[in-house]
Amino acid sequence: MSSGFEALDAELPGRGWPTGALIELLLPQDGIGELRLLRPLLARAPASAQRAVRITRSERIALLQAPHQVNAPGWVHLGVQAARLLHLQADNAVDACWAAEQVLRADSCHALLMWQPRLRKGEHDLLRRLHVAAQAGQTLFFMLRPWSCAREPSPAPLRLTLQAARDGLEIGFLKRRGPLREQSLFLPLTPSPNLQRHVPTVDRRTPATAAAGSIPSELAG
């Protein structure tokens, strides 16, 4: 499925995000533009999603273990109405992976976004289970993980590193089907409205020279 960015599609196997597969996005921190990267994909929904009607499978987006409280106006800016979002939280990694597996096997969502920190020793088989579960349907499955996970083994056929850059993102291709790409890809992104707030300009007029004797002696040294 097209990412909505021609330059990125040209580098992705099949010229777009693969459905029915685990896709890893590795981040140095949250909020660097990862949701704006997915904006064209997430905003793509039938017109019925914009009306007060029953949300269908092709419109629903599941958010699992989101690191922050969901900001409805922010999602609206991304083109996603709050009614399309399904919020899921679990107490630990095992329970979170179980919840993700149910969503994937049910094939009940257009996309599943799962925030997953580093797994503990003995938990890496969970990733393989999730990749197998994803193959049972057509859900777009993105797992957002810390950069530190880059050295860990993963069954994901597509692993991208994201780094904030001026007016966009630098995307590194850690793993993909096809030829290796060592150079990162710069992708320009529309700024978030939170970064477009008006900041008053500073009055930089030359200050008047103080008259002799008008400065207190304790300040004049």
C-alpha positions as CSV (number, residue, x, y, z in Angstrom):
1,M,0.0,0.0,0.0
2,S,1.4,3.4,-1.0
3,S,3.1,5.4,1.8
4,G,1.9,8.6,0.2
5,F,5.5,9.6,-0.5
6,E,6.8,8.9,-4.0
7,A,10.4,8.9,-2.9
8,L,9.8,6.5,-0.1
9,D,7.6,4.2,-2.2
10,A,10.5,3.9,-4.7
11,E,12.6,2.4,-1.9
12,L,10.1,0.1,-0.4
13,P,9.6,-3.5,-1.8
14,G,6.4,-3.6,-3.7
15,R,6.4,0.3,-3.8
16,G,4.6,0.7,-0.6
17,W,4.0,-0.5,3.0
18,P,3.6,-4.2,3.1
19,T,0.3,-5.5,4.5
20,G,0.1,-8.7,6.6
21,A,3.7,-8.2,7.9
22,L,5.6,-6.8,10.9
23,I,7.1,-3.4,10.1
24,E,9.5,-1.9,12.6
25,L,10.1,1.8,13.0
26,L,13.1,2.5,15.3
27,L,13.1,5.9,17.0
28,P,15.6,7.8,19.2
29,Q,12.5,9.2,21.0
30,D,8.8,9.7,20.5
31,G,7.3,12.6,18.7
32,I,10.0,13.2,16.0
33,G,7.5,12.9,13.1
34,E,6.7,9.2,13.0
35,L,2.9,9.9,12.9
36,R,3.3,12.5,10.2
37,L,5.2,9.9,8.3
38,L,2.2,7.6,8.5
39,R,-0.3,10.4,8.0
40,P,-1.2,9.7,4.3
41,L,-1.8,6.0,5.2
42,L,-3.8,6.7,8.3
43,A,-5.9,9.5,6.8
44,R,-6.9,7.3,3.9
45,A,-10.4,6.1,4.7
46,P,-13.8,5.9,3.0
47,A,-16.0,8.9,3.3
48,S,-18.2,7.1,5.8
49,A,-15.5,7.4,8.4
50,Q,-16.1,11.2,8.4
51,R,-19.8,10.8,9.2
52,A,-21.5,9.6,12.3
53,V,-21.9,6.0,11.2
54,R,-20.7,2.7,12.3
55,I,-16.9,2.4,11.9
56,T,-15.9,-0.5,9.6
57,R,-12.8,-2.6,9.5
58,S,-11.2,-0.5,6.7
59,E,-11.5,2.6,8.9
60,R,-10.5,1.4,12.4
61,I,-7.0,2.1,13.7
62,A,-5.8,0.4,16.8
63,L,-3.3,2.1,19.1
64,L,-1.6,-0.4,21.5
65,Q,0.6,0.8,24.4
66,A,0.7,4.4,23.2
67,P,3.3,6.3,25.3
68,H,1.1,9.4,25.8
69,Q,-2.5,10.2,26.2
70,V,-4.2,10.4,22.8
71,N,-4.7,14.0,21.7
72,A,-7.9,14.1,19.6
73,P,-7.2,17.5,17.9
74,G,-3.7,16.3,16.9
75,W,-5.2,13.2,15.3
76,V,-7.8,15.4,13.5
77,H,-4.9,17.4,12.1
78,L,-3.6,14.1,10.7
79,G,-6.9,13.5,9.1
80,V,-8.1,10.9,11.6
81,Q,-11.4,11.3,13.5
82,A,-11.3,10.1,17.1
83,A,-14.1,7.7,16.4
84,R,-11.8,5.6,14.2
85,L,-9.3,5.1,17.1
86,L,-9.3,2.0,19.3
87,H,-7.1,2.5,22.4
88,L,-5.6,-0.6,24.0
89,Q,-3.3,-0.8,27.1
90,A,-1.7,-3.8,28.7
91,D,0.3,-4.3,32.0
92,N,3.3,-5.9,30.4
93,A,5.0,-7.0,27.2
94,V,3.5,-10.5,27.2
95,D,-0.1,-9.2,27.6
96,A,0.5,-6.4,25.0
97,C,1.7,-9.0,22.4
98,W,-1.3,-11.2,23.2
99,A,-3.6,-8.2,22.5
100,A,-1.8,-7.4,19.3
101,E,-2.1,-11.1,18.2
102,Q,-5.8,-11.0,18.7
103,V,-6.2,-7.8,16.6
104,L,-4.0,-9.2,13.8
105,R,-5.7,-12.7,13.7
106,A,-9.2,-11.1,13.7
107,D,-8.1,-8.8,10.8
108,S,-10.5,-6.3,12.3
109,C,-8.4,-3.1,11.8
110,H,-7.0,-1.1,8.9
111,A,-3.8,-0.5,10.9
112,L,-2.3,-1.5,14.2
113,L,0.3,0.8,15.8
114,M,2.1,-0.8,18.7
115,W,4.7,0.9,20.9
116,Q,7.1,-1.7,22.2
117,P,10.2,-1.1,24.3
118,R,13.1,-3.5,24.5
119,L,12.1,-7.0,25.2
120,R,13.6,-9.0,28.0
121,K,15.6,-12.2,27.5
122,G,13.3,-15.0,26.5
123,E,10.6,-12.6,25.0
124,H,11.9,-12.3,21.5
125,D,9.8,-15.2,20.3
126,L,6.9,-12.9,20.8
127,L,8.0,-10.9,17.7
128,R,7.9,-14.1,15.6
129,R,4.4,-14.9,16.8
130,L,3.2,-11.4,15.9
131,H,4.7,-11.6,12.5
132,V,3.0,-15.0,11.9
133,A,-0.3,-13.5,13.2
134,A,0.1,-10.5,10.8
135,Q,0.4,-12.8,7.9
136,A,-3.1,-14.2,8.6
137,G,-4.7,-10.9,7.5
138,Q,-4.2,-7.6,5.7
139,T,-3.7,-5.3,8.7
140,L,-0.9,-2.8,8.4
141,F,1.2,-3.5,11.4
142,F,3.7,-1.0,12.7
143,M,5.8,-1.6,15.8
144,L,7.5,1.5,17.1
145,R,10.6,0.7,19.1
146,P,13.7,2.5,20.5
147,W,16.9,2.8,18.5
148,S,18.6,0.5,20.9
149,C,16.6,-2.4,19.5
150,A,18.4,-2.1,16.1
151,R,21.0,-4.7,17.2
152,E,18.4,-7.2,18.3
153,P,17.3,-10.0,15.9
154,S,13.9,-9.5,14.4
155,P,11.7,-11.4,12.0
156,A,10.3,-8.2,10.5
157,P,11.0,-8.0,6.8
158,L,11.1,-4.2,6.9
159,R,13.0,-2.3,9.6
160,L,13.5,1.5,9.2
161,T,15.4,3.9,11.5
162,L,14.0,7.4,11.8
163,Q,15.9,10.5,12.8
164,A,14.6,14.0,13.1
165,A,15.9,16.4,10.5
166,R,15.1,20.0,9.6
167,D,11.6,20.1,8.0
168,G,11.4,16.3,7.8
169,L,12.9,12.9,8.7
170,E,16.0,11.0,7.8
171,I,15.0,7.4,7.1
172,G,17.5,4.6,7.3
173,F,16.9,1.2,5.7
174,L,18.2,-1.3,8.4
175,K,16.5,-4.2,6.7
176,R,14.4,-4.7,3.6
177,R,13.8,-7.2,0.9
178,G,16.0,-6.4,-2.1
179,P,19.3,-4.5,-2.5
180,L,21.0,-2.9,0.5
181,R,20.8,0.9,0.8
182,E,23.4,2.4,3.0
183,Q,22.5,6.0,2.5
184,S,19.6,7.4,4.4
185,L,16.6,9.0,2.6
186,F,15.5,12.5,3.5
187,L,11.7,12.9,3.5
188,P,10.2,16.4,3.9
189,L,7.1,16.5,6.2
190,T,4.4,19.0,6.9
191,P,5.2,20.6,10.3
192,S,2.9,19.8,13.2
193,P,0.6,22.6,14.3
194,N,2.3,22.5,17.7
195,L,5.4,23.7,15.9
196,Q,3.6,26.5,14.0
197,R,2.5,28.6,17.0
198,H,3.2,32.3,16.5
199,V,6.1,33.5,18.5
200,P,6.2,37.3,19.0
201,T,9.2,39.0,17.5
202,V,11.7,40.5,19.9
203,D,12.0,44.3,19.9
204,R,15.6,44.8,19.0
205,R,15.7,48.6,18.9
206,T,18.9,50.1,20.2
207,P,18.3,51.0,23.9
208,A,18.6,54.6,24.9
209,T,21.9,55.6,26.5
210,A,21.6,56.2,30.2
211,A,22.4,59.6,31.4
212,A,25.4,60.1,33.6
213,G,24.5,59.6,37.2
214,S,21.2,57.8,36.5
215,I,22.6,54.3,37.2
216,P,22.7,53.2,40.8
217,S,26.2,53.0,42.1
218,E,25.7,49.3,43.1
219,L,25.0,48.4,39.4
220,A,27.7,50.7,38.0
221,G,30.4,48.9,39.9
